Amino acid sequence: MTERPDWEAGGFGLYIHWPFCAAKCPYCDFNSHVAATIDHTRWRKAYLAELRRAARETHGRVLNTVFFGGGTPSLMDPGTVAAILDEVRRLWPMANDPEITLEANPTSVEAGKFRAFRQGGITRVSMGVQSLRDDDLRRLGRMHSVAEARQAFDIARKEFDRVSFDMIYARQGQTREGWSAELTEALSMAVDHLSAYQLTIEPGTAFGDRYARGKLRDLPDDDLSADLYDLTQEICTAHGMPAYEVSNHAAPGSESRHNLIYWRYGDYIGIGPGAHGRVTTPEGRMASETHLAPGAWLQAVEQRGTGETLRSTLPAADQAAEYLMMSLRLSEGSDLSRLARLDLAPDAARLSHLQELGLVALTGSRLRATQAGRRVLNGVLRELLMD
């Protein structure tokens, strides 16, 4: 019997990057840009052209998920979203119940588009709420208030069966008691999926510049940050939404299917400025990257017929490392037999040492990071991947 391609263990998805935002948040290091004017017709044509190019090497594959990320995709013209999804359905056979997600910011203007997005084919919305405290929203550079976030969330719940939102913790001046109350409040909003990210200060961001100049005060220290992480796990689990990934919590069955493709190391096409992909072809598993600058990507698609800047074959060792780095983030962990097929076997002595420290657990061929291990996951991975 012919062995199934490795990517089938994770599935097949499509990521579409919309690079524009109304304003740049001071903590954000994503590929997002503020533009005075956007030629939506030109962008629509470019996305459709890239879809057709990508479909030629993945013809006949069943597409499980589509994800519009950014930037702020809810700033897109709903007609463009609908046109993209119409073309997607024409180019690929779709799963019976495909997950089609759009990231959104909870401003009143964007919330008013939710019905049009649903009619265009969106089935799930992921909202960037970030905080339920107005003072903290202002510090984070967000353009919405708590009241607007709640209103947008209520509208989204009426239009979509599946609604998720993001929260940021370990913010300036945050305490255990304050985060406990805020997180409990968030979980009371009838949510079935929540992403809770620890605030990180990235170089090249406004927060990074402020921090370097000693102007970003009252950030939690490492001990408090770790306490806030543990508190997040406890509260979410008590509300029936355990962590299925380091920063993601869901009621059983409400996990993000698209993100699971990444973490389970499936194949995914990346379209748009700054998007990257992993697609298995007869020549091997290919890694792709695209132009970061929106104008450069758009011009490349129009003039060269592709927005890609890189297309390279990934050696088995790189595939194994990527699979381990992604899958160990999941509560289900990594399949060591799959790693072995990619020619990687973690050193037995190091594995035993990590078990003794309580950082990993091994059941059959399934390796999982414990809660303590997920707190120091980068260190665990370094140990497992060390030559």
Number of C-alpha atoms within 10 A of each C-alpha: 3 4 5 8 10 16 18 14 14 19 22 25 28 23 22 23 23 27 23 21 19 15 15 18 18 19 19 21 17 13 18 24 17 13 12 5 6 11 7 13 11 11 18 17 17 22 24 19 17 19 20 15 13 18 16 10 13 17 12 12 15 16 23 22 23 24 24 25 20 26 24 24 23 28 18 20 15 21 16 19 23 18 16 20 18 14 16 19 11 12 19 16 14 17 13 9 9 18 21 22 24 24 22 26 28 29 21 14 12 16 21 14 16 24 16 16 25 20 13 18 19 25 20 23 28 25 24 20 26 21 24 21 13 14 11 19 17 13 13 20 14 21 14 17 20 18 14 16 22 17 16 23 26 15 17 26 19 12 20 16 10 19 24 26 22 18 20 19 22 24 19 15 11 17 16 16 10 11 20 16 12 17 20 14 11 19 17 10 12 12 18 20 25 28 21 22 17 16 18 15 19 15 15 12 17 17 21 20 16 15 16 12 9 9 11 14 10 11 15 19 10 10 9 15 20 17 16 22 21 14 17 24 20 15 17 21 15 10 14 14 23 21 24 19 22 20 19 22 25 23 18 12 9 16 20 21 21 24 17 19 24 21 22 24 25 23 24 26 21 26 28 29 25 24 23 22 20 25 21 20 12 7 7 13 19 18 19 19 20 23 22 18 15 22 10 14 22 22 15 18 20 16 10 10 14 20 28 24 14 12 14 12 17 15 12 16 13 13 20 22 16 14 21 25 21 19 23 26 22 21 18 15 24 24 19 18 14 18 20 12 12 18 12 20 15 15 13 10 9 15 19 14 13 18 16 11 11 14 21 23 18 15 8 9 13 14 20 22 28 18 18 14 22 21 16 14 20 12 13 20 16 11 16 20 17 9 7
